Amino acid sequence: MIKRTTLIRATAFTAIAAFAFAGSIQLVGQDAKAKPAEKAPAAKAAAQDAAAAKTPAAPAAPKTLEEVFVFLPDPVATIGDKKITKKDFLDQLGKVPVEYLAQLQPEMLKVQSKQIIDALVEAEILLALSAKAGIKPSKEMVIAEFDKKLKALPKEQLDMIEKQLAVQNKKIDDIKNEMVKDPNSLKFYAINKWVEDFVKPRIKITDAAIEKFYRETPDQFKKPETISASHILISTMPDPNASVKPDAAALAKLDSEAKAKADKILVQLKQGADFGALAEKESACDSKKNKGSLGEFQRGQMVPEFEKAAFALAKPGDLSAVVKTQFGYHIIKLDSKTPASTVPLAQVKEDIRNTLTGKELQKEISAEVAKQKETMKVSVPAFK
């Protein structure tokens, strides 16, 4: 299904994240390269000496952001009388590890740098438009807008946010306090308020447009078949704390005993034994705490052998045969089954409206930025 869209685009932050991601890929790629066979010690030493004599020392890796971005001019851009300095640029990258950036190919580094500069220029243009409309960044505005959006959240979403923050020993007020101290947050909320007050009212999404989107993107509104099931697992895994690693014969004996135990439990269940009670007593899975319940799941979320047997069950209460997987032997009970379906238009109408509104806002904002670039004398110098 579709998700709600944000009303204004991220500025420099997407490009910054790309830096870190690209750097991590490169580092992983280096670790994954196969090592050549080692030469004999004497030959290896001679080869190293010869290589050292012919090969100049590699330049030292950059240690600071200034060294990584030595090619950037200063300022990196001007918008009329406003200058975006090299320091402004580097401040946006404060949390990106230098070692990641240093691993990027020069051309990739320059492409990503251009994207960040373009985003910073766009943010300054939007900020100027906000100021022209009488909206200026302030702590009071951030707090008011933050509280407004917080109140608009569904309770379950707010609860989830609070739980996630609790893991970090934080509360929502801590985030609010961090935001009012962050210059980027102040700018973001000013721009967002301008969008909400002066751009969004121009966007009109008709019911016909919503119905057209619903018809033309049916896959977004399909709900897959799901089932709820419980299981009892008889493990075939050896004791990880055993002092002696079991040999093939011991593993075969363990497997045979597990299979016999699972067969015996299946007979008990067919004779009317309580599934939940047996799961609590016999299962090697943590789901035993919930009487074997695994909750609801769809295809692709379980190992293939388990999935095939579980989805083959027809009605609640049905039991599978004993099923073997990499974890051991399972007996599966179907608790409920929900067939695949399509979400009715009425249930997603407002979600679609938000999605289409977001797309139109992006068009409006892009058009406004392009127009302002022509009148505000934007200049972005070439890299060194």
C-alpha positions as CSV (number, residue, x, y, z in Angstrom):
1,M,0.0,0.0,0.0
2,I,1.0,3.6,-0.4
3,K,2.5,5.6,2.4
4,R,1.8,9.2,3.4
5,T,4.3,11.6,1.7
6,T,6.1,14.5,3.2
7,L,5.1,17.9,1.9
8,I,8.5,19.3,1.2
9,R,11.6,17.6,-0.1
10,A,14.7,16.9,1.9
11,T,17.5,19.2,1.0
12,A,21.2,18.4,1.7
13,F,20.5,15.4,3.9
14,T,19.7,12.9,1.2
15,A,23.0,13.6,-0.6
16,I,24.9,13.5,2.7
17,A,23.5,10.0,3.4
18,A,24.6,8.9,-0.1
19,F,28.1,9.8,0.8
20,A,28.2,7.5,3.8
21,F,26.4,4.7,1.9
22,A,28.8,4.9,-1.1
23,G,31.8,4.9,1.2
24,S,30.6,1.9,3.1
25,I,30.0,0.0,-0.1
26,Q,33.6,0.7,-1.2
27,L,35.0,-0.4,2.1
28,V,33.1,-3.7,2.0
29,G,34.2,-4.2,-1.6
30,Q,37.8,-3.9,-0.6
31,D,37.4,-6.5,2.2
32,A,35.8,-8.9,-0.2
33,K,38.6,-9.0,-2.8
34,A,40.3,-12.3,-3.0
35,K,43.9,-12.4,-1.7
36,P,46.6,-13.9,-4.1
37,A,48.5,-16.9,-3.0
38,E,51.4,-16.1,-0.7
39,K,54.8,-16.4,-2.2
40,A,57.7,-18.2,-0.4
41,P,59.1,-15.9,2.3
42,A,62.4,-15.1,0.5
43,A,60.8,-14.4,-2.8
44,K,58.1,-12.4,-1.1
45,A,60.7,-10.2,0.6
46,A,62.6,-9.7,-2.6
47,A,59.5,-8.7,-4.5
48,Q,58.5,-6.2,-1.8
49,D,62.0,-4.6,-1.9
50,A,61.8,-4.3,-5.7
51,A,58.4,-2.9,-5.6
52,A,59.4,-0.4,-3.0
53,A,62.3,0.8,-5.1
54,K,60.1,1.4,-8.2
55,T,56.9,2.5,-6.7
56,P,56.6,6.0,-5.1
57,A,54.9,6.1,-1.7
58,A,51.2,6.5,-1.8
59,P,49.9,9.8,-0.7
60,A,48.6,10.0,2.9
61,A,44.9,9.5,3.3
62,P,42.9,12.7,4.0
63,K,42.4,13.1,7.7
64,T,39.9,16.0,7.7
65,L,36.9,17.2,5.7
66,E,38.9,20.1,4.5
67,E,41.4,17.7,3.0
68,V,38.8,15.6,1.4
69,F,37.0,18.6,-0.2
70,V,40.2,20.5,-1.2
71,F,38.7,20.9,-4.7
72,L,35.8,23.1,-3.5
73,P,35.9,26.8,-4.1
74,D,35.0,29.3,-1.4
75,P,32.2,30.3,-1.5
76,V,30.6,27.2,-3.1
77,A,27.7,29.3,-4.3
78,T,26.3,32.8,-4.2
79,I,22.6,33.9,-4.3
80,G,22.5,37.6,-4.9
81,D,24.4,39.0,-2.0
82,K,24.1,35.8,0.0
83,K,27.2,33.5,0.1
84,I,27.1,29.8,0.9
85,T,30.6,29.3,2.2
86,K,32.8,26.2,2.1
87,K,32.3,26.0,5.9
88,D,28.5,26.0,5.4
89,F,29.0,23.0,3.1
90,L,31.3,21.2,5.5
91,D,29.0,21.8,8.5
92,Q,26.4,19.8,6.7
93,L,28.7,16.8,6.7
94,G,29.7,16.8,10.3
95,K,28.4,13.3,11.1
96,V,29.7,11.6,7.9
97,P,33.0,9.7,8.7
98,V,36.0,11.1,7.0
99,E,37.3,7.6,6.2
100,Y,34.1,6.9,4.2
101,L,34.5,10.1,2.1
102,A,38.2,9.5,1.5
103,Q,37.4,6.1,-0.1
104,L,35.1,7.6,-2.8
105,Q,36.4,8.0,-6.3
106,P,37.1,11.7,-7.1
107,E,34.4,11.9,-9.8
108,M,31.7,10.5,-7.4
109,L,32.8,12.8,-4.7
110,K,32.3,15.8,-7.0
111,V,28.9,14.6,-8.3
112,Q,27.7,14.2,-4.7
113,S,29.2,17.6,-3.7
114,K,27.3,19.2,-6.6
115,Q,24.0,17.7,-5.3
116,I,24.6,19.0,-1.8
117,I,25.4,22.5,-3.1
118,D,22.3,22.5,-5.3
119,A,20.2,21.5,-2.3
120,L,21.8,24.2,-0.2
121,V,21.0,26.7,-2.9
122,E,17.4,25.5,-3.1
123,A,17.1,25.8,0.7
124,E,18.3,29.3,0.7
125,I,15.9,30.3,-2.1
126,L,13.0,28.8,-0.2
127,L,14.1,30.5,2.9
128,A,14.2,33.8,1.1
129,L,10.7,33.2,-0.2
130,S,9.6,32.3,3.3
131,A,11.1,35.6,4.7
132,K,9.4,37.6,1.9
133,A,6.1,36.1,3.0
134,G,6.8,37.2,6.6
135,I,7.9,33.9,7.9
136,K,11.2,33.9,9.8
137,P,12.9,31.0,11.6
138,S,12.3,31.1,15.4
139,K,12.4,28.7,18.3
140,E,8.7,29.6,19.1
141,M,7.7,28.7,15.6
142,V,9.5,25.4,15.7
143,I,7.8,24.5,19.0
144,A,4.4,25.5,17.7
145,E,4.7,23.6,14.4
146,F,6.3,20.6,16.2
147,D,3.4,20.4,18.7
148,K,0.9,20.8,15.9
149,K,2.3,17.9,13.9
150,L,2.6,15.8,17.1
151,K,-1.1,16.2,17.8
152,A,-2.0,15.2,14.3
153,L,-0.3,11.8,14.7
154,P,-2.4,8.7,15.3
155,K,-2.1,7.4,18.8
156,E,-0.5,4.2,17.7
157,Q,2.2,6.0,15.8
158,L,2.9,8.4,18.7
159,D,3.2,5.4,21.0
160,M,5.6,3.7,18.7
161,I,7.8,6.9,18.6
162,E,7.8,7.1,22.4
163,K,8.9,3.5,22.7
164,Q,11.7,4.0,20.2
165,L,12.9,7.0,22.0
166,A,12.7,5.2,25.4
167,V,15.3,2.7,24.1
168,Q,17.6,5.7,23.7
169,N,16.7,7.0,27.1
170,K,15.0,10.0,25.5
171,K,11.6,11.6,25.5
172,I,9.8,13.6,22.8
173,D,10.6,16.8,24.7
174,D,14.3,16.0,24.3
175,I,13.9,15.9,20.6
176,K,12.0,19.2,20.6
177,N,14.8,20.8,22.6
178,E,17.4,19.5,20.2
179,M,15.5,20.8,17.2
180,V,15.2,24.4,18.6
181,K,18.9,24.5,18.9
182,D,19.6,23.2,15.4
183,P,19.8,25.9,12.7
184,N,18.8,23.4,10.0
185,S,15.6,22.6,11.9
186,L,14.8,26.3,12.3
187,K,15.1,26.7,8.5
188,F,13.2,23.6,7.8
189,Y,10.2,24.6,9.8
190,A,10.2,28.1,8.3
191,I,10.2,26.6,4.8
192,N,7.6,24.0,5.7
193,K,5.3,26.7,7.1
194,W,5.6,28.7,3.9
195,V,4.7,25.6,1.9
196,E,1.7,24.9,4.1
197,D,0.4,28.4,4.1
198,F,1.3,29.7,0.6
199,V,1.8,26.7,-1.7
200,K,-0.4,23.9,-0.5
201,P,-3.6,26.0,-0.7
202,R,-3.0,26.3,-4.5
203,I,-3.1,22.5,-4.9
204,K,-6.6,21.0,-5.6
205,I,-6.8,17.2,-6.0
206,T,-10.1,16.1,-7.4
207,D,-11.9,12.9,-6.7
208,A,-11.5,12.0,-10.4
209,A,-7.7,12.2,-10.0
210,I,-7.8,10.0,-6.9
211,E,-9.9,7.4,-8.7
212,K,-7.6,7.5,-11.7
213,F,-4.5,6.9,-9.5
214,Y,-6.4,4.0,-7.7
215,R,-7.3,2.3,-11.0
216,E,-3.8,2.8,-12.6
217,T,-1.7,1.5,-9.7
218,P,-3.7,-1.5,-8.4
219,D,-0.6,-3.3,-7.0
220,Q,-0.2,-0.6,-4.4
221,F,-3.6,-1.6,-2.9
222,K,-3.3,-5.3,-2.9
223,K,-3.2,-7.2,0.5
224,P,-1.5,-10.6,0.2
225,E,-3.0,-13.8,1.7
226,T,-1.9,-14.1,5.3
227,I,-2.3,-16.8,8.0
228,S,-1.9,-17.0,11.7
229,A,-0.4,-20.2,12.9
230,S,1.1,-21.9,15.9
231,H,3.8,-24.6,16.0
232,I,5.7,-27.0,18.2
233,L,9.4,-27.3,17.3
234,I,11.5,-30.3,18.3
235,S,15.1,-29.2,17.7
236,T,17.8,-31.2,16.0
237,M,20.5,-28.8,17.0
238,P,23.3,-30.1,19.2
239,D,24.0,-28.5,22.6
240,P,26.1,-25.5,21.8
241,N,27.7,-25.8,25.3
242,A,28.8,-29.4,24.8
243,S,32.6,-29.9,25.4
244,V,32.8,-32.3,22.5
245,K,31.5,-31.6,19.0
246,P,29.2,-34.4,17.9
247,D,30.2,-36.5,15.0
248,A,28.0,-37.6,12.1
249,A,26.7,-40.7,14.0
250,A,25.7,-38.5,17.0
251,L,24.0,-36.0,14.8
252,A,22.0,-38.8,13.0
253,K,20.9,-40.2,16.4
254,L,19.8,-36.7,17.5
255,D,17.8,-36.3,14.3
256,S,16.2,-39.7,14.7
257,E,15.2,-39.1,18.3
258,A,13.7,-35.6,17.4
259,K,11.7,-37.1,14.6
260,A,10.3,-39.9,16.9
261,K,9.4,-37.3,19.5
262,A,7.6,-35.1,17.0
263,D,5.7,-38.1,15.6
264,K,4.6,-39.0,19.2
265,I,3.4,-35.5,19.9
266,L,1.4,-35.4,16.6
267,V,-0.4,-38.6,17.7
268,Q,-1.2,-37.0,21.0
269,L,-2.6,-33.9,19.3
270,K,-4.8,-36.0,16.9
271,Q,-6.2,-37.7,20.0
272,G,-7.3,-34.4,21.4
273,A,-4.3,-33.2,23.5
274,D,-4.2,-29.4,24.0
275,F,-1.8,-27.8,21.5
276,G,-0.9,-24.8,23.6
277,A,-0.1,-26.9,26.6
278,L,2.2,-29.2,24.6
279,A,3.9,-26.3,23.0
280,E,4.6,-24.8,26.4
281,K,6.0,-28.1,27.6
282,E,7.8,-29.5,24.5
283,S,8.6,-26.8,22.0
284,A,12.2,-25.5,21.5
285,C,11.0,-22.2,20.0
286,D,10.5,-19.0,22.0
287,S,6.9,-19.0,20.8
288,K,6.3,-21.5,23.5
289,K,5.7,-18.5,25.8
290,N,2.6,-17.8,23.6
291,K,1.5,-21.4,23.4
292,G,3.3,-21.8,20.1
293,S,1.7,-18.8,18.4
294,L,3.7,-17.2,15.6
295,G,1.1,-14.5,15.0
296,E,0.2,-13.4,11.5
297,F,2.6,-13.8,8.5
298,Q,2.6,-13.9,4.7
299,R,4.5,-15.8,2.1
300,G,8.2,-15.2,2.1
301,Q,8.5,-14.7,5.8
302,M,9.2,-18.3,6.8
303,V,11.6,-20.9,5.5
304,P,10.2,-22.6,2.4
305,E,9.4,-26.0,3.9
306,F,7.5,-24.4,6.8
307,E,5.7,-22.0,4.5
308,K,4.6,-24.7,2.1
309,A,3.1,-26.8,4.9
310,A,1.5,-23.9,6.8
311,F,-0.2,-22.3,3.7
312,A,-1.5,-25.8,2.6
313,L,-3.7,-26.0,5.7
314,A,-7.3,-25.3,4.9
315,K,-9.2,-24.3,8.0
316,P,-8.5,-23.2,11.6
317,G,-7.5,-26.1,13.8
318,D,-6.0,-28.2,11.0
319,L,-2.7,-29.8,11.8
320,S,0.2,-30.4,9.4
321,A,2.2,-33.6,9.2
322,V,5.6,-33.4,10.8
323,V,7.7,-30.9,8.8
324,K,11.5,-30.9,8.8
325,T,13.5,-27.7,8.4
326,Q,17.0,-26.6,9.2
327,F,15.8,-26.0,12.8
328,G,14.3,-29.4,13.4
329,Y,10.9,-31.0,13.2
330,H,7.7,-28.9,13.4
331,I,4.0,-29.6,13.9
332,I,2.0,-26.6,12.6
333,K,-1.6,-25.7,13.6
334,L,-3.6,-23.2,11.5
335,D,-5.2,-20.6,13.7
336,S,-6.8,-18.4,11.0
337,K,-6.5,-17.6,7.3
338,T,-7.1,-14.2,5.5
339,P,-7.4,-14.4,1.8
340,A,-5.7,-12.0,-0.6
341,S,-7.8,-8.8,-1.2
342,T,-7.8,-5.3,-2.5
343,V,-8.2,-2.4,-0.1
344,P,-11.4,-0.5,-1.0
345,L,-10.9,3.0,-2.4
346,A,-12.8,4.5,0.5
347,Q,-10.1,3.3,2.9
348,V,-7.2,4.8,1.0
349,K,-8.8,7.9,-0.5
350,E,-7.1,10.3,1.8
351,D,-3.8,8.6,1.6
352,I,-4.0,8.9,-2.2
353,R,-4.9,12.6,-1.8
354,N,-1.8,13.1,0.3
355,T,0.4,11.3,-2.2
356,L,-0.9,13.3,-5.1
357,T,-0.7,16.5,-3.1
358,G,2.9,15.8,-2.3
359,K,3.7,15.2,-6.0
360,E,2.0,18.5,-7.0
361,L,3.8,20.4,-4.3
362,Q,7.2,19.1,-5.6
363,K,6.3,20.4,-9.0
364,E,5.2,23.8,-7.7
365,I,8.3,24.1,-5.5
366,S,10.7,23.1,-8.4
367,A,9.0,25.6,-10.7
368,E,9.3,28.4,-8.1
369,V,13.0,27.6,-7.4
370,A,13.7,27.6,-11.1
371,K,12.0,31.0,-11.5
372,Q,13.8,32.5,-8.6
373,K,17.2,31.2,-9.9
374,E,16.7,33.4,-12.9
375,T,16.0,36.6,-10.9
376,M,18.2,36.1,-7.8
377,K,21.5,35.8,-9.7
378,V,22.6,32.4,-8.5
379,S,26.2,31.5,-9.2
380,V,27.9,28.1,-8.5
381,P,31.6,28.3,-9.4
382,A,33.3,25.3,-11.0
383,F,35.3,23.0,-8.9
384,K,39.1,23.3,-8.8
